[in-house]
Amino acid sequence: MVVAMFLIFAADSELPKIAMKAMDCRPAALCVSGGPGQALSPHVARAVNQLGFEVLESDAIEAMLIENGVSRSERDQLCHSEGCVAQLQDALGAFGIDYLMVGQLSVTERRAELFLTLRRQGSRANVAKDFIDAKNWEGLRGEIPALTGRLMGVLLPKNHPLNIRKPATKTAEYKMKPVAPVEPQVAKRPRPKPVTIPNAEERASIESVCKVKRVMGKKSYAACIAKKLAELEATPRPNYGETSPQEQEAMKGSCKVKKVFGPASFYRCVQKKLQALRGVHRPDYGSASEQERAWIDTTCKPRKLFGPASFYKCVKEQVTSLQIAGRPDYEGIKSQEKAWIAHTCKHSRPFGPASYYTCVHGHLNRIRMYRKP
């Protein structure tokens, strides 16, 4: 019930996007495939997501870097090396990620500790850092929600339930209090009619969500079904209006993770994406060439994880940056020199044509400055 309240509360405000670096372990063998490090990472991601944040996990980061041409050695350095957190922050900043979370698991014979550090993109200082400990690493799982709640509280609104402290309880008073007068009973207002009547697909989705409650008995399972049906009845289905099929697919893919909480949660997520889409204009590539458009689309493709509005904002930023950077002038540059520049600056292409052209401009200026007459 508390988690559901947090989710509904967080859905009304724009929260920053969080990327999770692959967990570091001491000893390093704990982070191998199937080890404790990989076992705890999904629990951390789920706890952060339940607070209302959109989370990009380490495997999604690696897939995103692969799509943008980052080599395996560079990915290993960015995703796993403890000394390359700053470079990973810079890389993720180009994809609209606001904060990076770094986890470190330390296990000894007598104690297990999990440290979580939150950093803002572009800053080398820690925004927040906290830890939990237990006798063994399995005992850390139950404490992860409380840890993430303390850590992420700095990014939540001041009036969020996590940031509201309960008033101190007063000592019991034994004085007789006057009895409050009995007010006449007011007739209860009739309940409003349901907004959404569940169909067969939505009922099947709710049953799938609540099936885990069966292990706790029929009563718990029935209560889960009733709760999800009530949420759905109060939630209208999204109206896609004049959105294109591609935009609809992008919104559904972005909200797919919300289906684990039922169709009502999925519909609320889609409505949020629709509202964001209405607030932006579809991108105008201006004078960009076909190759430059392809580079921009490739750079902004990971932003589709957060919906079409996020993708369109990225395209607009890339087009604006391209106009400022300008195209390079290769006049007087030899073909061999041009090939060298292209090879040197190829790592800037995943961040858009403006980033690539800025790199090229720098090499062209240095060549013209130091070339012998």
C-alpha positions in Angstrom: 0.0 0.0 0.0 2.8 2.4 0.9 4.7 1.6 -2.3 1.6 2.2 -4.4 1.1 5.6 -2.7 4.7 6.6 -3.6 4.2 5.6 -7.2 1.0 7.6 -7.6 2.5 10.6 -5.9 5.7 10.5 -8.0 3.8 10.1 -11.3 2.5 13.7 -10.9 5.9 15.4 -11.0 8.8 15.2 -13.4 11.6 13.3 -11.7 15.1 13.0 -13.1 16.3 9.9 -15.0 18.8 7.6 -13.3 21.4 5.3 -14.9 23.0 2.5 -12.9 26.6 1.6 -13.4 27.5 -2.1 -13.3 28.1 -2.9 -9.6 31.7 -3.0 -8.3 32.6 -5.8 -5.9 35.3 -6.5 -3.4 36.5 -9.2 -4.0 35.9 -8.8 -7.8 34.8 -12.4 -8.1 31.5 -11.5 -6.5 30.5 -9.6 -9.7 30.9 -12.5 -12.1 27.8 -13.8 -14.0 25.3 -15.2 -11.5 27.2 -13.8 -8.5 25.9 -11.7 -5.6 26.6 -8.5 -7.5 24.3 -9.4 -10.3 21.8 -10.8 -7.9 21.4 -7.5 -5.9 21.5 -5.0 -8.8 17.9 -5.8 -10.0 16.6 -5.2 -6.4 18.3 -1.8 -6.3 16.8 -0.9 -9.7 13.3 -2.0 -8.7 13.5 -0.1 -5.4 14.5 3.1 -7.3 11.8 2.6 -9.9 9.1 2.1 -7.3 9.9 5.6 -6.1 8.8 6.9 -9.5 12.2 7.3 -11.2 13.0 6.0 -14.7 16.0 3.7 -14.4 18.5 2.6 -17.1 20.3 -0.5 -15.8 23.8 -1.5 -16.7 22.9 -4.0 -19.4 20.8 -1.3 -21.1 23.7 1.1 -20.9 26.0 -1.4 -22.5 23.5 -2.1 -25.3 23.1 1.6 -25.9 26.9 2.1 -26.2 27.1 -0.9 -28.6 24.4 0.7 -30.8 26.4 3.8 -31.0 29.7 2.2 -32.0 31.6 2.2 -28.8 34.2 -0.7 -28.8 34.2 -3.6 -26.4 37.4 -2.4 -24.6 35.9 1.1 -24.2 32.7 -0.4 -22.9 34.5 -2.5 -20.3 36.4 0.6 -19.2 33.2 2.8 -19.0 30.9 0.2 -17.5 33.2 -1.7 -15.1 36.3 0.2 -14.2 36.0 2.0 -10.9 38.3 4.8 -12.2 36.1 5.7 -15.3 32.9 6.9 -13.6 33.6 10.4 -14.9 33.8 9.3 -18.5 30.6 7.3 -18.2 28.8 10.3 -16.8 29.9 12.4 -19.8 28.8 9.6 -22.2 25.4 9.3 -20.6 24.9 13.0 -20.5 24.5 13.0 -24.3 21.5 10.7 -23.9 19.6 12.8 -21.5 20.5 11.0 -18.3 20.5 13.3 -15.2 22.1 11.2 -12.5 24.4 8.1 -12.3 24.2 5.6 -9.4 27.3 3.6 -8.5 27.0 0.5 -6.3 29.8 -1.2 -4.4 29.4 -4.6 -2.7 32.0 -5.7 -0.1 31.8 -9.1 1.5 34.0 -10.6 4.2 33.7 -13.7 6.3 31.8 -11.9 9.0 30.1 -8.9 7.3 28.6 -7.8 4.0 28.2 -4.1 3.0 26.4 -2.4 0.1 27.4 1.2 -0.7 25.3 3.4 -3.1 26.6 6.7 -4.4 24.5 9.2 -6.4 26.3 11.6 -8.8 24.9 14.3 -11.0 25.8 14.2 -14.7 28.7 16.6 -15.4 29.7 16.8 -11.7 32.5 14.9 -10.0 31.0 15.5 -6.5 28.7 13.0 -4.8 25.1 14.2 -4.4 24.4 11.5 -1.8 26.0 8.4 -0.4 24.7 5.7 2.1 25.2 2.1 3.0 23.7 -0.9 4.6 25.3 -4.0 6.3 24.3 -7.5 7.2 25.9 -10.7 8.3 25.9 -12.0 4.7 25.0 -10.7 1.3 21.6 -12.4 1.2 20.6 -10.3 4.3 21.1 -7.1 2.4 18.1 -7.6 0.1 15.5 -6.7 2.7 17.3 -3.4 3.5 17.6 -2.2 -0.1 14.3 -0.3 -0.2 15.1 1.7 2.9 18.6 2.4 1.6 17.3 3.7 -1.8 14.6 5.7 0.0 17.3 7.6 2.1 19.5 8.0 -0.9 16.9 9.2 -3.4 15.1 11.4 -0.9 17.3 14.4 -2.0 15.8 14.2 -5.5 12.1 13.9 -4.4 9.8 16.9 -3.8 9.8 18.4 -0.3 6.1 17.3 0.2 6.8 13.7 -0.8 5.9 11.2 1.9 9.5 10.1 2.3 10.5 13.7 3.2 7.7 14.5 5.6 8.6 13.8 9.2 5.9 12.6 11.5 5.4 14.9 14.5 6.7 13.7 17.8 4.1 11.9 19.9 3.1 13.6 23.1 3.0 11.9 26.5 -0.3 10.4 27.4 -2.6 12.8 29.3 -4.9 11.3 31.9 -7.3 14.3 32.1 -10.9 13.6 31.2 -11.6 15.1 27.7 -15.1 16.4 26.9 -17.2 14.2 24.8 -17.7 15.6 21.3 -21.3 16.3 20.4 -22.9 13.7 18.1 -23.5 15.2 14.7 -26.5 14.1 12.6 -25.6 11.5 10.0 -25.4 12.8 6.5 -26.6 10.5 3.7 -23.7 9.1 1.8 -23.2 10.3 -1.7 -23.6 7.7 -4.4 -20.3 6.4 -5.8 -19.4 7.7 -9.2 -19.7 5.3 -12.1 -16.5 3.5 -13.1 -14.4 5.3 -15.7 -13.1 2.1 -17.3 -14.9 -1.2 -17.4 -12.2 -4.0 -17.5 -12.1 -6.1 -20.7 -10.8 -9.7 -21.0 -7.2 -8.6 -21.8 -7.1 -6.3 -18.8 -8.5 -8.9 -16.4 -5.9 -11.4 -17.7 -3.2 -8.8 -17.0 -4.4 -8.2 -13.4 -4.6 -11.9 -12.7 -1.0 -12.3 -14.0 0.1 -9.4 -11.7 -1.6 -10.9 -8.6 -0.7 -14.5 -9.1 2.3 -14.1 -6.8 -0.1 -13.4 -4.0 -1.5 -17.0 -4.2 1.3 -18.3 -2.1 -0.1 -16.1 0.7 -3.6 -17.5 0.4 -6.9 -16.9 -1.4 -7.7 -13.9 0.8 -4.5 -12.1 -0.2 -5.0 -13.0 -3.9 -8.6 -11.7 -3.9 -7.6 -8.5 -2.1 -4.9 -7.9 -4.8 -7.5 -8.5 -7.6 -10.0 -6.1 -6.0 -7.3 -3.4 -5.6 -6.1 -3.6 -9.2 -9.7 -3.6 -10.5 -10.5 -0.5 -8.4 -7.4 1.3 -9.8 -8.4 0.4 -13.4 -12.0 1.5 -12.9 -10.7 4.9 -11.8 -8.2 5.3 -14.7 -9.4 6.2 -18.2 -7.8 4.4 -21.2 -5.3 6.7 -23.1 -6.6 8.6 -26.1 -3.8 8.5 -28.7 -5.6 11.0 -30.9 -3.5 12.1 -34.0 -0.3 10.4 -32.8 1.5 8.3 -35.5 1.9 4.5 -35.2 5.6 5.0 -34.5 4.9 7.4 -31.6 2.4 5.0 -30.2 4.8 2.1 -30.3 7.5 4.3 -28.6 5.2 5.2 -25.8 4.0 1.7 -25.3 7.6 0.4 -25.3 8.6 3.1 -22.8 5.8 2.2 -20.4 6.1 -1.6 -20.8 7.8 -1.9 -17.5 4.8 -0.5 -15.7 2.7 -3.5 -16.7 4.2 -5.4 -13.8 2.0 -3.2 -11.6 -1.2 -3.7 -13.6 -3.0 -2.1 -16.6 -3.9 1.1 -14.6 -0.2 1.8 -13.9 0.5 1.3 -17.6 -2.3 3.6 -18.7 -1.1 6.4 -16.3 2.4 6.1 -17.8 1.1 6.4 -21.4 -1.0 9.4 -20.4 2.0 11.1 -19.0 4.0 10.4 -22.2 1.0 11.8 -24.3 1.0 14.9 -22.2 4.7 15.4 -22.7 4.3 14.9 -26.5 1.7 17.6 -26.7 4.1 20.0 -25.2 6.8 19.6 -27.9 6.9 20.2 -31.6 8.0 17.5 -34.0 11.6 18.1 -35.1 12.6 20.1 -38.2 16.0 19.0 -39.4 16.5 22.2 -41.4 19.4 22.1 -43.8 20.9 18.8 -42.4 22.0 16.4 -45.0 20.7 12.8 -45.2 23.9 11.5 -43.5 23.7 14.1 -40.8 20.0 13.2 -40.2 21.0 9.6 -39.9 23.7 10.5 -37.3 21.2 12.6 -35.3 18.6 9.8 -35.4 21.2 7.3 -34.2 22.4 9.6 -31.4 18.9 10.2 -30.2 17.6 6.6 -30.6 18.3 5.7 -26.9 16.0 8.6 -25.8 13.1 6.6 -27.2 13.3 4.6 -24.0 11.7 7.6 -22.3 9.1 8.3 -25.0 8.8 10.2 -28.3 8.8 13.6 -26.6 12.3 12.9 -25.2 13.5 11.8 -28.6 12.1 15.0 -30.3 13.8 17.2 -27.7 17.1 15.4 -28.4 16.7 15.9 -32.2 16.0 19.6 -31.7 19.1 20.0 -29.5 21.3 18.2 -32.0 20.0 20.4 -34.9 20.7 23.5 -32.9 24.2 22.3 -32.0 24.8 21.5 -35.7 23.9 25.0 -36.8 26.3 26.5 -34.2 29.2 24.2 -34.9 29.1 24.5 -38.7 30.4 22.1 -41.3 34.2 21.8 -41.6 36.1 23.3 -44.6 38.6 20.8 -46.0 40.1 23.2 -48.5 43.9 22.6 -48.8 43.7 19.4 -46.8 45.2 16.3 -48.3 43.2 13.1 -48.6 45.5 11.3 -46.2 45.1 14.0 -43.6 41.4 13.9 -44.0 41.4 10.2 -43.4 43.5 10.6 -40.3 41.1 13.3 -38.9 38.1 11.0 -39.7 39.7 8.1 -37.8 40.7 10.3 -34.8 37.2 11.9 -34.5 35.1 8.7 -35.1 34.6 8.3 -31.4 32.7 11.7 -31.4 30.1 10.5 -33.9 27.9 8.6 -31.4 27.2 12.0 -29.8 26.0 13.6 -33.0 27.3 15.5 -36.1 28.0 18.7 -34.1 30.3 16.8 -31.7 32.1 15.2 -34.7 32.5 18.5 -36.6 33.8 20.2 -33.5 36.5 17.6 -33.2 37.3 18.0 -36.9 37.5 21.8 -36.6 40.1 21.4 -33.9 42.3 19.1 -36.0 42.0 21.3 -39.1 43.1 24.4 -37.1 46.1 22.6 -35.7 47.1 21.3 -39.1 46.9 24.7 -40.7 48.8 26.3 -37.8 51.7 23.9 -37.7 52.0 23.0 -41.4 55.3 24.1 -42.9 54.9 26.7 -45.6 
